[in-house]
Amino acid sequence: MSTQLRPTDVKRLNRQWRRRTEGRLALLVESVTQPYNLGSILRTAATFGVDRLWLTGNSADPNDPKVGKTALGTAAKVDSTRTASTADALAAARADGYKVVAVELASGALPLHAAPLEPDVCLAVGAEDHGCSPALLAGADAVTYVPQIGRVGSLNVAVATAIALAEARRREWAALGGEADAPAGN
């Protein structure tokens, strides 16, 4: 029978995973205007150890109290910078050594499981209603999408970001083989 881990056990487990994680992961967030979506993205970014986040377009302000309501203090744990344009954000990511992979339902996009997500990768996501801009898609090194089989045409941007970040880390951890299979709480 499983029981919930105590806070000290959770901290120990998180330390174990941090020691196994070497790849750098970044995010480029373009025109995500809804504060609750940005807060969720920030919280997920902090959870998966995103090293750097670039905000561009008319993205919500990480200091907005509505962002904080969802981020629950994690915005301070992710190094974020606002850039004047998408081109500036792309240039900054590349200057830091990242390959940029946009997450978008677009022609020519690869399914997430086949996308080039090897470290060091910067995942790029776009606005709630219309996704990544043409400039972002044209400037990305690759474009990927989250395969869906249900009757809904798309995912919320915060959910799609979480799935893509989890897949990028999962690939890194899978490369560790059996070393990554330690159960929680041990």
Secondary structure, DSSP 8 states (H G I E B T S, - for coil): ------HHHHHHHHHHHHHT----EEEEEES---HHHHHHHHHHHHHTT--EEEEETT---TTSHHHHHHHTTGGGGS-EEE-SSHHHHHHHHHHTT-EEEEE---TT-EEGGGS---SSEEEEE-BTTTBS-HHHHHHSSEEEE----SS-S---HHHHHHHHHHHHHHHHHHTTGGGGG--TT-
